């Protein structure tokens, strides 16, 4: 099989929030379809607050990575030169290892945070729906989910797990001391806002109000946390009453501007106000930080808080890295098996093993007095029969490879039909195959941003 796996991306380590927001991807399905041309056969894109990563399977052409960079820049209406110094490119085993580390939250700003796995599953679902995730990416993502599950169950990396929302609330406590008696506003009502609300209440916040463009969603979240929902266009009228603002919308431009905040702070009689912007692109105009008694932190400022949580998890992370290395080798073995010759060898070996098992059962039934000559004749018979039974599948594979070039789809199907990889498939593995819109978390079988 002439196929290369590439992973091209940037993250919180290689690019600041100003770069990440410029190159964030919005319409993943359209972008993936744009990618699958020329040297690229399969594609999946992941875009979150802290990373944009593009996974492709190519025909081995050296132009594949450049093709991705140019499509990426075009999709964001930005120059490709702005990507070059901030991106990393991993190939084959290194790409697989990086993806497994991402799925297991070993590459996250907050080690062990749970959000990235859900985001990766959502990205995978979209790639399946757009038709750009095929044999290799399907298998690779299922393996990534399995790796993440092993890491969660076999290590303590996710114990006392924190998230960006938790880090935001921890930073608020550092600024204000205790949060009892303080009032908070959440702008946006997605998963990040939900987590922030939980952590704020746990820290003793007095009251939470929620502003969201979809008012029904704001009401739903506010009701859950015994707060108040406010219309999005009434946001500025409510701001003077709150001490802490955590914003995490998906808006393409800022929703809070420095020029408007001057009046808000005046109405507060210049009591301190604390802003945490955990959106990419940013929700809050950076110039707000220049105003007296306004303290603005963006997602990059949370790194210091995050660092405090790393020390106790490093030993567990090493255990998780061992799991990743084991599973990278297992996936590489599978990928190599998509070549025609290894599958033919595996097919014949499987037939021979079955034949020998059945021969031994028959000999036991016949008893100990079977002549050696008869024993050898039976062995030749069953081995010959096994080879003849697998003759037609082997001829079929060779013909497909000769007529159509890379035949990994046919090889993959044969390996599954004869279970050459000896996988154990749960009875309910395909229950949700025809319900992609309802898939979430560990329920995804056919194959959320912060």
C-alpha positions in Angstrom: 0.0 0.0 0.0 1.5 3.3 -1.1 0.1 5.6 1.6 1.5 8.1 4.0 -0.1 9.6 7.1 0.7 13.2 7.7 -0.5 15.4 10.6 0.0 19.1 10.1 -1.0 21.5 12.8 -0.3 24.4 15.2 -1.1 24.6 18.9 -0.8 26.6 22.1 2.9 25.8 22.2 3.8 26.9 18.7 1.5 29.8 18.2 0.0 32.6 20.3 -3.7 33.2 20.4 -3.4 36.0 17.8 -2.1 33.4 15.3 -4.5 30.7 16.3 -7.5 32.9 15.9 -6.4 33.9 12.4 -6.0 30.3 11.3 -9.0 28.7 13.1 -11.2 26.7 10.8 -14.9 27.2 10.8 -16.5 25.0 8.1 -14.6 21.7 8.6 -16.6 19.7 6.1 -16.1 22.2 3.3 -12.4 22.4 4.2 -12.0 18.6 4.2 -13.6 18.3 0.8 -11.2 21.0 -0.5 -8.3 18.9 0.7 -9.2 15.6 -0.8 -7.7 16.2 -4.3 -4.5 15.3 -6.0 -2.1 13.5 -3.6 -4.6 13.6 -0.6 -7.0 10.5 -0.4 -8.4 11.0 3.1 -8.7 14.0 5.5 -9.9 15.0 8.9 -9.6 18.5 10.5 -9.7 19.4 14.2 -10.1 23.1 15.2 -10.3 24.1 18.9 -9.3 27.0 21.1 -5.8 25.6 21.5 -5.0 23.8 18.3 -5.8 23.3 14.6 -4.6 19.9 13.3 -5.2 18.4 9.9 -4.8 14.6 9.5 -4.4 13.3 5.9 -3.6 10.1 4.1 -1.7 10.7 0.9 -0.3 8.7 -1.9 3.2 9.4 -0.6 3.7 12.5 -2.7 6.1 15.0 -1.1 3.7 17.8 -2.2 0.9 16.6 0.2 1.9 18.7 3.2 2.3 21.8 1.0 -1.1 21.2 -0.5 -2.6 21.2 3.0 -0.8 24.4 4.1 -2.1 26.2 1.0 -5.7 25.0 1.4 -5.6 25.9 5.1 -4.4 29.5 4.3 -6.9 29.9 1.6 -9.8 28.7 3.8 -8.8 31.3 6.4 -8.1 34.1 3.8 -4.6 34.4 5.3 -1.2 34.2 3.8 0.5 30.8 3.8 3.7 32.5 5.1 1.9 33.1 8.4 1.7 29.4 8.9 5.2 28.2 8.1 7.0 29.3 11.3 4.2 28.1 13.6 3.2 24.7 12.2 4.6 21.2 12.8 4.5 18.3 10.4 4.5 14.7 11.7 4.6 11.7 9.3 3.5 8.1 9.7 4.4 6.7 13.2 5.2 10.2 14.5 1.8 11.4 13.2 0.0 8.4 14.8 1.8 8.9 18.1 0.9 12.6 18.2 -2.8 11.9 17.5 -2.9 9.3 20.3 -1.3 11.8 22.7 -3.9 14.4 21.7 -6.7 11.9 22.2 -5.3 10.9 25.6 -5.0 14.6 26.6 -1.2 14.2 27.0 -0.7 17.2 24.6 -3.3 19.5 26.1 -2.6 22.8 27.9 -4.2 21.2 30.9 -2.9 17.6 31.1 -5.7 15.2 31.5 -8.6 17.5 30.6 -11.5 15.6 29.2 -12.8 18.0 26.5 -10.4 17.2 23.7 -11.6 13.6 23.3 -15.2 14.8 22.7 -13.8 17.4 20.3 -11.9 14.8 18.4 -15.0 12.5 18.2 -17.1 15.4 16.9 -14.4 16.2 14.3 -14.4 12.5 13.2 -18.2 12.4 12.9 -18.0 15.4 10.6 -15.3 13.8 8.5 -17.4 10.7 8.2 -20.4 12.7 7.1 -18.3 14.6 4.5 -17.0 11.3 3.2 -13.3 12.2 3.7 -12.6 9.7 6.5 -12.1 6.3 4.9 -10.3 3.1 5.7 -7.1 4.4 7.3 -8.6 7.3 9.2 -11.5 5.2 10.3 -9.2 2.7 11.8 -6.8 5.3 13.2 -9.5 7.3 15.0 -11.1 4.2 16.5 -7.7 3.2 17.7 -7.2 6.8 19.1 -10.5 6.5 21.1 -9.3 3.1 22.4 -6.0 4.6 23.5 -7.8 7.4 25.3 -10.0 4.9 27.1 -6.9 2.9 28.2 -5.2 6.0 29.5 -8.3 7.0 31.5 -8.7 3.5 33.0 -5.1 2.5 33.5 -3.5 5.7 34.7 -4.2 8.6 37.0 -3.6 11.3 34.3 -7.3 12.4 34.4 -7.7 12.1 38.2 -8.9 15.4 39.6 -9.0 16.5 36.0 -9.1 20.2 35.3 -10.2 22.1 32.3 -9.6 25.6 30.9 -12.8 26.6 32.7 -11.4 25.3 36.0 -8.2 27.2 35.4 -10.2 30.4 34.7 -12.0 30.1 38.0 -8.8 29.3 39.8 -7.3 32.5 38.4 -10.4 34.5 39.5 -9.8 33.2 43.1 -6.2 34.4 42.9 -7.3 37.9 41.9 -10.2 38.3 44.4 -9.3 35.9 47.1 -12.5 34.2 48.1 -15.4 34.4 45.6 -18.2 34.5 48.2 -20.5 37.4 47.5 -19.2 38.0 44.0 -21.4 38.0 40.9 -20.5 36.5 37.6 -21.6 36.7 34.0 -21.1 33.9 31.4 -21.2 35.1 27.8 -21.9 32.1 25.7 -23.8 29.0 26.8 -21.8 26.1 25.3 -19.8 23.4 27.1 -17.1 25.7 28.3 -19.6 28.0 29.9 -21.3 25.1 31.5 -18.1 23.9 33.1 -17.3 27.4 34.2 -20.7 27.7 35.9 -20.0 24.5 37.8 -16.6 25.6 39.0 -17.9 29.1 39.9 -20.6 27.7 42.1 -18.2 25.3 43.7 -16.0 28.3 44.5 -18.8 30.0 46.3 -19.9 32.6 43.7 -23.2 34.3 44.8 -25.0 34.6 41.5 -24.5 33.8 37.8 -26.2 35.4 34.9 -25.9 34.0 31.3 -26.0 35.9 28.1 -26.3 34.0 24.8 -27.4 34.8 21.3 -29.9 32.0 21.5 -31.9 33.1 24.6 -33.6 29.7 25.1 -30.1 28.2 25.6 -29.2 30.9 28.0 -32.4 30.2 30.0 -31.7 26.5 30.0 -28.2 26.9 31.4 -29.3 29.6 33.9 -32.1 27.4 35.2 -29.7 24.5 35.8 -27.5 26.7 38.0 -30.2 28.8 39.6 -29.0 31.9 37.8 -30.5 34.5 35.5 -30.7 34.5 31.7 -30.4 37.9 29.9 -30.9 38.8 26.3 -27.7 39.2 24.4 -28.5 42.8 23.4 -29.0 43.6 27.1 -25.5 42.5 27.9 -24.0 46.0 28.6 -26.9 47.0 30.8 -26.2 44.1 33.1 -22.3 44.3 33.1 -22.1 47.0 35.8 -23.7 44.5 38.3 -21.1 41.7 37.8 -17.6 41.3 39.1 -16.4 38.5 36.9 -17.0 37.9 33.2 -16.1 34.6 31.5 -16.6 34.7 27.8 -16.6 31.7 25.4 -18.7 32.4 22.4 -18.1 31.3 18.8 -18.4 34.9 17.5 -16.0 35.8 14.7 -15.2 39.2 16.2 -15.1 40.8 19.7 -18.4 41.2 21.6 -17.1 43.5 24.3 -15.2 46.6 23.3 -13.0 49.0 25.3 -14.9 52.1 24.2 -18.2 50.7 25.7 -16.5 49.4 28.9 -15.5 52.9 30.0 -19.2 53.7 30.8 -19.7 50.3 32.5 -16.7 50.9 34.8 -18.0 54.4 35.6 -21.3 53.0 36.6 -19.5 50.6 38.9 -17.7 53.5 40.5 -14.5 51.9 39.3 -14.8 48.8 41.5 -12.4 46.1 40.0 -13.8 44.0 37.2 -12.2 40.7 36.2 -12.5 39.4 32.6 -11.4 35.9 31.3 -11.6 35.4 27.5 -11.4 31.7 26.7 -12.7 32.1 23.1 -10.7 31.8 19.9 -11.2 34.2 18.1 -11.1 36.4 21.2 -14.5 37.8 22.5 -13.0 40.7 24.4 -11.1 43.7 22.9 -7.5 43.4 24.3 -7.6 47.2 24.9 -10.0 46.5 27.8 -6.9 45.6 29.8 -5.7 49.2 29.4 -8.7 50.6 31.4 -8.3 51.3 35.1 -9.7 48.6 37.4 -10.3 46.2 34.5 -8.2 43.0 34.5 -8.4 41.0 31.3 -6.8 37.5 30.8 -7.0 35.5 27.6 -6.5 31.8 27.1 -2.7 32.1 26.9 -2.6 33.8 30.3 -4.0 30.6 31.8 -0.7 28.7 31.2 0.7 29.7 34.6 -2.3 28.3 36.4 -2.1 25.2 34.3 1.6 24.7 35.1 0.7 24.3 38.8 -1.3 21.2 38.0 1.4 19.4 36.0 3.9 18.2 38.6 1.6 15.7 40.3 0.6 14.2 36.9 4.0 13.7 35.3 4.5 10.2 36.6 1.1 9.1 35.4 1.8 10.8 32.1 4.8 8.6 31.6 2.6 5.5 32.2 0.2 6.9 29.6 3.1 7.4 27.1 4.0 3.8 27.4 0.4 2.9 26.4 0.7 5.2 23.5 3.9 3.6 22.3 2.4 0.1 22.5 -0.7 1.2 20.5 1.4 3.0 17.9 3.2 -0.3 17.2 -0.1 -2.2 17.0 -1.5 0.4 14.5 1.7 0.3 12.4 1.4 -3.5 12.2 -2.1 -3.1 10.9 -1.2 -0.5 8.4 1.6 -2.7 7.1 -0.9 -5.5 6.8 -2.8 -3.5 4.1 0.0 -4.4 1.7 -1.1 -7.3 -0.5 1.7 -9.8 0.3 1.3 -9.7 4.1 -2.4 -10.3 3.8 -1.9 -13.3 1.5 0.6 -14.7 4.0 -1.8 -14.1 6.9 -4.7 -15.6 5.0 -2.8 -18.8 4.3 -1.5 -19.0 7.8 -5.0 -18.5 9.2 -6.3 -21.4 7.0 -3.4 -23.6 8.1 -4.1 -22.9 11.8 -7.8 -23.8 11.4 -6.9 -26.9 9.5 -4.4 -28.1 12.1 -6.9 -27.4 14.9 -9.6 -29.5 13.2 -7.1 -32.2 12.3 -6.0 -32.6 16.0 -9.7 -32.8 17.0 -10.3 -35.6 14.5 -7.1 -37.5 15.5 -8.2 -37.4 19.2 -11.6 -38.9 18.2 -9.9 -41.6 16.2 -7.7 -42.6 19.1 -4.0 -43.4 19.5 -3.9 -46.3 17.0 -4.0 -44.1 13.8 -1.1 -45.2 11.6 1.6 -42.6 10.9 1.1 -42.9 7.2 -2.6 -42.1 7.6 -1.8 -39.2 10.0 0.6 -37.7 7.4 -2.0 -38.2 4.6 -4.7 -36.4 6.7 -2.3 -33.5 7.4 -1.5 -33.1 3.7 -5.3 -33.3 3.0 -6.4 -30.6 5.4 -3.5 -28.2 4.5 -4.2 -28.6 0.8 -7.9 -28.1 1.4 -7.2 -24.9 3.3 -5.0 -23.5 0.6 -7.6 -24.4 -2.1 -10.4 -22.7 -0.1 -8.4 -19.5 0.1 -7.2 -19.6 -3.5 -10.1 -17.6 -4.9 -9.9 -14.7 -2.4 -6.1 -14.5 -3.1 -6.7 -14.5 -6.9 -9.4 -11.8 -6.4 -6.9 -9.6 -4.4 -4.2 -9.9 -6.9 -6.5 -9.1 -9.8 -7.8 -6.0 -8.0 -4.3 -4.8 -7.3 -3.3 -5.4 -10.9 -6.3 -3.7 -12.4 -6.9 -0.8 -9.9 -3.5 -0.1 -8.4 -3.6 0.3 -4.5 -6.1 -2.3 -3.3 -6.3 -1.4 0.4 -10.1 -1.3 0.4 -10.3 -4.9 -0.8 -7.4 -6.0 1.4 -9.2 -4.3 4.4 -12.5 -6.1 3.6 -10.8 -9.5 3.3 -9.0 -9.0 6.6 -12.3 -8.1 8.3 -14.3 -11.0 6.6 -11.7 -13.6 7.8 -10.9 -11.7 11.0 -7.1 -11.8 10.3 -6.4 -9.2 13.0 -8.3 -11.4 15.5 -10.4 -8.5 16.8 -13.2 -8.9 19.3 -16.2 -6.9 18.1 -18.9 -6.1 20.7 -22.5 -7.2 19.8 -23.7 -3.6 19.8 -20.8 -2.2 17.8 -22.9 -1.1 14.9 -26.1 -0.2 16.7 -25.8 3.5 15.9 -24.3 3.2 12.4 -27.3 4.8 10.8 -27.8 7.6 13.4 -24.8 9.9 13.0 -26.7 13.0 14.3 -27.2 11.3 17.7 -23.6 10.2 18.2 -21.6 11.5 21.1 -18.8 10.4 23.4 -18.2 6.7 23.5 -21.3 6.0 21.5 -19.7 6.9 18.2 -19.4 3.8 16.1 -19.3 4.8 12.4 -17.0 6.3 11.6 -16.7 19.4 21.0 -14.9 22.5 20.4 -13.9 24.3 23.6 
